[in-house]
Amino acid sequence: MSATSAPLAPAPPARASAGSRPAWRSASGPLGLGVATLWLSVIVLLPLSAVVVRSLDGGLGAFWDAVSSRQALAALRFTVLVSLATAAINVVGGTLIAWVLVRDQFPGKRIVNALIDLPFALPTIVAGLTLLTLYGPRSPVGIDIAFTQAAVLLALLFVTLPFVIRSVQPVLIELDREMEEAALSLGARNLTIFRRIVLPNLVPAILSGAALAFARAVGEFGSIVLISGNIPFDTQVSSVYVFKLIESDAPVSAAAVSTVLLLVSLGVLLGIRALGHWGARHDR
């Protein structure tokens, strides 16, 4: 090597490829992962674990007796059925409303779009009182459905209104309309375009919103306690039944029924999410 030649620069350190980084490593670092885990544990996991442990204070026999009594089974059955009906109605109505808000233009659209989020901000007991005033014995519109199963369904539809709409709306906004226009130019009908092009893209969002609506309906209390009348074997839902058990100084039984509600909601959420993942894989 000549005296005038520049010395060789040290080779830069080899960078690890993105694929070589462990999949479990958090992008926010150990501190961020630890804070997130701690927060989730304090707010969600520990309270839920406490309820489950409390439900077993009397042993498995007492747990089974609490959840298998006639009144508990009737309340659980009615809660699940009315929650499923609420989710199903939300799937149809919520998807339709989201479609209108995204694809149509009409006076007062911004006001309607803002009112959809009202159930999120309105205290549920106020919602129940409002529904009782409007559809109760002194209804100004002459409709009295208070203390009926229809009243429970109406209250649940009110508090779960935003879930499917807000899940479907952003997907519709981002949906590429070129395929729809191409199908339309080839003579496809609007219903065919919606069924074969639009709906497959909306299914994961619809399922997600339906799962959230179902979970909210299963645990709803405030909007139901007034308008349902809490009639055993008729309009009594599990959340109000749990409240009555606590009032009757039976906290272990209340925790047992609450645990069943927790398991039902968790099972439905996991099942619908798994169904959404399965559908997404098969659409590829």
Backbone hydrogen bonds, N-H to C=O, Kabsch-Sander energy under -0.5 kcal/mol:
donor,donor_aa,acceptor,acceptor_aa,energy
5,S,2,S,-0.8
20,S,17,S,-1.3
21,R,17,S,-0.6
21,R,18,A,-0.8
25,R,22,P,-1.4
29,G,26,S,-1.0
32,G,28,S,-0.7
33,L,29,G,-2.1
34,G,30,P,-2.6
35,V,31,L,-2.6
36,A,32,G,-2.3
37,T,33,L,-2.3
38,L,34,G,-2.6
39,W,35,V,-2.7
40,L,36,A,-2.4
41,S,37,T,-2.2
42,V,38,L,-2.6
43,I,39,W,-2.5
44,V,40,L,-2.3
45,L,40,L,-1.8
46,L,41,S,-3.3
48,L,44,V,-2.1
49,S,45,L,-2.6
50,A,46,L,-2.3
51,V,47,P,-1.9
52,V,48,L,-2.1
53,V,49,S,-2.7
54,R,50,A,-2.5
55,S,51,V,-2.0
56,L,52,V,-0.7
56,L,53,V,-1.0
57,D,54,R,-1.6
59,G,56,L,-1.5
62,A,58,G,-0.6
63,F,59,G,-2.0
64,W,60,L,-2.7
65,D,61,G,-2.3
66,A,62,A,-2.1
67,V,63,F,-2.0
68,S,64,W,-1.7
69,S,65,D,-0.5
73,L,69,S,-2.8
74,A,70,R,-2.3
75,A,71,Q,-2.3
76,L,72,A,-2.7
77,R,73,L,-2.8
78,F,74,A,-2.4
79,T,75,A,-2.3
80,V,76,L,-2.5
81,L,77,R,-2.4
82,V,78,F,-2.6
83,S,79,T,-1.9
84,L,80,V,-2.4
85,A,81,L,-2.3
86,T,82,V,-2.0
87,A,83,S,-2.4
88,A,84,L,-2.5
89,I,85,A,-2.4
90,N,86,T,-2.2
91,V,87,A,-1.9
92,V,88,A,-1.5
93,G,89,I,-3.0
94,G,90,N,-2.3
95,T,90,N,-0.5
95,T,91,V,-1.2
96,L,92,V,-2.0
97,I,93,G,-2.5
98,A,94,G,-2.5
99,W,95,T,-2.2
100,V,96,L,-2.3
101,L,97,I,-2.5
102,V,98,A,-1.8
103,R,99,W,-3.0
104,D,100,V,-1.8
109,K,106,F,-1.3
112,V,108,G,-2.3
113,N,109,K,-2.5
114,A,110,R,-1.8
115,L,111,I,-2.3
116,I,112,V,-1.3
117,D,114,A,-1.0
118,L,115,L,-1.7
120,F,117,D,-1.2
121,A,117,D,-1.0
121,A,118,L,-0.7
122,L,118,L,-2.7
126,V,123,P,-0.6
127,A,123,P,-1.8
128,G,124,T,-2.3
129,L,125,I,-2.1
130,T,126,V,-2.5
131,L,127,A,-2.5
132,L,128,G,-2.3
133,T,129,L,-2.2
134,L,130,T,-2.2
135,Y,131,L,-3.1
136,G,132,L,-0.9
139,S,136,G,-1.6
141,V,134,L,-0.6
142,G,139,S,-1.1
144,D,142,G,-0.6
145,I,135,Y,-2.3
145,I,143,I,-0.6
146,A,135,Y,-0.8
147,F,227,I,-3.1
148,T,145,I,-0.9
151,A,145,I,-0.5
152,V,148,T,-1.4
153,L,149,Q,-2.2
154,L,150,A,-2.4
155,A,151,A,-2.3
156,L,152,V,-2.3
157,L,153,L,-2.4
158,F,154,L,-1.8
159,V,155,A,-2.0
160,T,156,L,-1.7
161,L,158,F,-0.8
163,F,160,T,-1.0
164,V,160,T,-0.5
165,I,161,L,-0.8
166,R,162,P,-3.1
167,S,163,F,-1.2
168,V,164,V,-2.5
169,Q,165,I,-2.6
172,L,168,V,-2.3
173,I,169,Q,-2.1
174,E,170,P,-1.9
175,L,171,V,-0.8
181,E,177,R,-2.4
182,A,178,E,-2.5
183,A,179,M,-2.4
184,L,180,E,-2.4
185,S,181,E,-2.2
186,L,182,A,-1.2
187,G,184,L,-1.4
188,A,183,A,-2.4
193,I,189,R,-2.5
194,F,190,N,-2.5
195,R,191,L,-2.5
196,R,192,T,-2.4
197,I,193,I,-2.2
198,V,193,I,-1.7
199,L,194,F,-3.5
201,N,197,I,-0.6
201,N,198,V,-0.8
202,L,198,V,-1.1
202,L,199,L,-0.8
203,V,199,L,-1.6
206,I,202,L,-2.8
207,L,203,V,-2.8
208,S,204,P,-2.1
209,G,205,A,-2.5
210,A,206,I,-2.5
211,A,207,L,-2.4
212,L,208,S,-2.1
213,A,209,G,-2.4
214,F,210,A,-2.5
215,A,211,A,-2.5
216,R,212,L,-2.4
217,A,213,A,-2.4
218,V,214,F,-2.5
219,G,215,A,-1.4
220,E,216,R,-0.6
220,E,217,A,-0.8
224,I,221,F,-1.0
225,V,221,F,-2.2
226,L,222,G,-0.5
228,S,224,I,-2.5
231,I,228,S,-0.5
234,D,231,I,-1.8
235,T,231,I,-1.5
236,Q,231,I,-1.5
237,V,235,T,-0.5
238,S,75,A,-0.6
241,Y,237,V,-2.2
242,V,238,S,-2.7
243,F,239,S,-1.7
244,K,240,V,-2.1
245,L,241,Y,-2.0
246,I,242,V,-2.2
247,E,243,F,-2.2
248,S,244,K,-1.6
249,D,246,I,-1.6
250,A,245,L,-2.2
254,A,250,A,-2.1
255,A,251,P,-2.4
256,A,252,V,-2.0
257,V,253,S,-2.3
258,S,254,A,-2.1
259,T,255,A,-2.1
260,V,256,A,-1.8
261,L,257,V,-2.2
262,L,258,S,-2.4
263,L,259,T,-2.5
264,V,260,V,-2.5
265,S,261,L,-2.6
266,L,262,L,-2.6
267,G,263,L,-2.5
268,V,264,V,-2.3
269,L,265,S,-2.5
270,L,266,L,-2.6
271,G,267,G,-2.4
272,I,268,V,-2.7
273,R,269,L,-2.1
274,A,270,L,-2.5
275,L,271,G,-2.2
276,G,272,I,-2.3
277,H,273,R,-2.3
278,W,274,A,-2.4
279,G,275,L,-2.4
280,A,276,G,-2.2
281,R,277,H,-2.1
282,H,278,W,-1.9
283,D,279,G,-1.1
284,R,280,A,-0.6
284,R,281,R,-0.6
